[in-house]
Amino acid sequence: MKRLSAALIALFTAVACWAQADSTHVRLTNLPHIYLNTFTGNSITSKTETVYARMWYVDEQDHVSFYDSLLVRVRGNSTAKLAKKPYKLKFHEKVKLLGKGRPNTKKWTLLANHADKTLLRNALTSLMGDFAGMKFTPAAKFADLTLNGQYVGNYQLSDQIDVRPHRVDVAEQDFPLSPSSNITGGYLLEVDGFKDFASGTTGFSTTRKVPVRIHYPDEDEIAPRQLAYIQSFVQDFEDRLFSPAFTDTVAGYRPLVDSTSLANWYICTEISANIDGFFSTYFYKEQNDDHIYWGPLWDYDLAYNNDSRTDRGGTSDTQHQLMKDHGYGSPGNGCREWLQQMWNDPWFAQLINRRFQELVEAGLENYLNEKLDSLTALIDASQQLNYQRWGIGTRALRERVLYSSYDRYVADVRTFLHNHISYLATAFAALQHETPTEQPVAQPAGFEPDPTSYYAIANARSGTYFDVDLHTNEVCCRQRNPQSQTQQWHISLLAGGSLFLVNRATGLALSDPSPAGSAATTNVGTSLAVAPADTTDARQHWSLVDQGDHRYNIVSLWSQHAANLSGGHAADGTPILSYTSDDRNATSANRLWLLEKAGAVTESGITPVHQDYALAYNAATGRLHFAADHLASLSFVVTIFDSQGRPVATFRACDGTSMLPFPQGLYMASWRHDGRQHSVKFLTGLHR
């Protein structure tokens, strides 16, 4: 008999040990059990360095499946630093760990849920997503885990958020790309407050500093033109959202969002009070589909009132708070500002109220309570073992409350849900009531702004004039001084019909600093001010309402308030307030204003908006832009339509835009200027 090599003897010995060890791989509770052994026997501690391991999976029927040479590393951000760590698994070949209806793939996660004493918040949120009808919700299969022979606790076997069937099921793009490849989708994106893309992965920040990470296409496969396309698409959405015409059904943001997924994702985020919901937000785009789809729901272990961080409301108790106001995700580390702007749109307010009521009437609260009951019973034996290992009264991260029993933690979630759902019903309804009523801006009868003139604006009661306090930038009234340029205002008409008032002396625009969400009849009494001119800032958009006899109300489109002379006083320096707008607008002289021409615009002033200009397309660079002597004064918005008549992009005339992200073909640019509608057809593709 030939002698076997030492390597073969070692291999056969190892196989024999595995076969013999199979009889010792048993479940400790009613749940499946996962046994992980690293090749070295060392712990798994790194997020960046993977280690090889072997895995035995014991299912509910005690069938043992063995997997060799899988890669394991720590996953997560703050949770990666905890004693009980979450893990990312990458198998050598695709595996269907969770059966029918779940993916056949290499990548899976083991969530530790260590900061959640119920161990159930992520699973409960996935079930809420199912109830709401979201297209994909992560799996929630509970199991016990033994690592290198040591029991480490209850874990949740779940999906990796990636693109594939039964996960985020969008079109997979060509790799490598060809000149004819369709790069309109799919894309999987995340508003990533941690800015992981800054340390190696692919991403970008919008002009409002929202950090967007690209999860698909993968960082080692994405081509520059794919990056340019999706960055332009997201930027277009943001620009539309904060444009003067943001509520417009064509030029606004609505054509670029899938309303069903938007409503379901947002409502689930608010019901769970996920304080990180706008700090980490997944969304995706399908091929040949110009909509942003919202979700999946992910990372909810700190939700449901489980975070002790003092927030902007001065309390960590989120039962009576909206995450759009008190959650994390401010400019620079999230997208909370997006949602705050959406709430200024009556369409969004109605969408959220209607869908929330549908979910509540369909029995959402009872459903969640029933799932809490069933999940609690399912993991009861496992959670007892888990807390023998980790201790149930020990703070792992930022748990808001600590109890001595598991049942108290579950009861805390149940109580929170009842109180919070009741609060949301009132809060959403109030927001819908306070959102300004959507209506087209009426052009002031008898008044057409002359772009070649400045105007002085006098109060009907006092006879004093709009002026600017140069120390505070607040707007007040003073006696008429024809030589004072602080009393001279240039008024121009923006796309959508709103008016834009710029002070001659300061170059600053009239602005309403009232807080967002103010209603027309809310008496805020904020002093009007001037601010750096920005035609995209809704606070700087106004309408003139003709009340007869050449008298007008000056109404803010941001707050729906009327400009009001405080107390009707004639003393110099009397403030002009953003004030109640109601049926007294026609009779209250404090709110009525007269306009008179106060000088001609010169070359050193604002260039008349009816100047000559031309639209040009550079086939070599793919850039569409206007040419004019005074380009900065072209403030109108241009909409680009494809050959099917669908809007694909908007841009300000003074900025121009790139057509590189779009397929070659015939397009039409359309805009309104000087009271007329203009359109130009052009052909792209020579730059390809």
Disulfide bonds with the S-S distance in Angstrom:
none
